[in-house]
Amino acid sequence: MKKNLIILTLLAGVVPTLLMGCERNDTPLTSTPEPVAVESAPPPTPGTETASGETGTLQIVANGEDFVRDGFTSKDGWKINFNHVYVNLAEVTAYQTDPPYNPESGSQLTAKQQVQLDGVKTVDLTATPENPSPVVAEVPAPAGQYNALSWKMVKGTEGPGAGYSLVMDGTAEKDGQTLPFVLKLDREMAFTCGEFVGDQRKGMVSPGSKGQLEATFHFDHLFGDAGAPADDEVNVNALGFEPIAALASGDQVNLTRTELQQALSTADYQTLENLLPSLGHVGEGHCQESTSS
C-alpha cells in the first residue's frame, strides 16, 4: 500500500512537468502579426506594368526655346516677342524602342514599351522664368530608357486654342514700327521623333525616380534668325516676317491660315506650309511629320 502511494506521489509531480514541456513544443516559432489596415493602391495606368513591377515617373515637357521665351530677330530684321504661343497636343506617347528609332531612315518604330497620355493638352510655350518648359503631364512609367516620342498637334475644342492647332500672339518691331500680330493656324500634324539630342541626356526612368522627355518647337525655322549667317539653312529656307507684316490692317495682323492662303503670294504661302512640319523636334533631334490636314 505504501509502495503504491509513493508511485502515485511521484507521478503527480512528473505529469505537470511533462504537460508544460508539451505546451512549449506546440507554440509556433514565429508569431502571426495582427492584421494592419492598408489603403488600396490605385490601379496602374495601362501600359505601365513591367514583369518586375519596377516603375518610376516620366515627366513630359514642351519647350519653345529662348526664341519664344525671350524673343528674337527674324532674318529680315523684325524683332519678334511673343505674348502667347498656344499648341494643342494629343496622343503624346513615349517609347522604349529597340532598335533605336531613326525618323530620317524611313524605318518603322518598334516599341518594347510605351506610355501614352490621354486627352488633349493646351500648352502655352511662352512659359515663365520659373517654369521655362511647361509640363504636359507626369505619369507612372516602367523603368528604362525612353528613346522616342510622338505627338499630334490638333485643333483645340476649348480655351485660347479652340479651333486651331497653333496660335501665335505677339508683337513685331522694325524701324520704329510696332506691329501686334495674331496668327491662327488650323493645320493638324503628327510628329514621330527619335531620341532627344541636347546638352543633357533625357528619357531615363529609374525605379522610384523621375525622368523627363521634351517636345521641342523651333520657331526660328518659320521666321529665320538674324543671329545666324544669312546663308545658314535656317535663313535660306525661312519665310521671314516681312511677308506677314505686309498684310497688316489697322496697324496689326490678325489672320487665320485660310486668310494667309488668300493674302500671301502662292510662293510665300507654300513656303509657310513647307516649314510647318519642321517645327517639331526633340531638342536638336529630328522628327518625321507623317499626317496633316
Sequence and secondary structure as in RCSB ss.txt:
>XXXX:A:sequence
MKKNLIILTLLAGVVPTLLMGCERNDTPLTSTPEPVAVESAPPPTPGTETASGETGTLQIVANGEDFVRDGFTSK
DGWKINFNHVYVNLAEVTAYQTDPPYNPESGSQLTAKQQVQLDGVKTVDLTATPENPSPVVAEVPAPAGQYNALS
WKMVKGTEGPGAGYSLVMDGTAEKDGQTLPFVLKLDREMAFTCGEFVGDQRKGMVSPGSKGQLEATFHFDHLFGD
AGAPADDEVNVNALGFEPIAALASGDQVNLTRTELQQALSTADYQTLENLLPSLGHVGEGHCQESTSS
>XXXX:A:secstr
 HHHHHHHHHHHHHHHHHHHHHHHHHS SS               TT   TT  EEEEEEEEE HHHHHT EE T
TS EEEEEEEEEEEEEEEEEEESS   TTTT    EEEEEE  SEEEEETT BTTBSS EEEEEEEESEE  EEE
EEE  BSSGGGBT SEEEEEEEEETTEEEEEEEEE   EEEEE S BSSS   EE TTSEEEEEEEE THHHH  
TTS TTSHHHHH   SHHHHTT SSS EEEEHHHHHHHS HHHHHHHHHHGGGSEEBBTB EEEEEE 
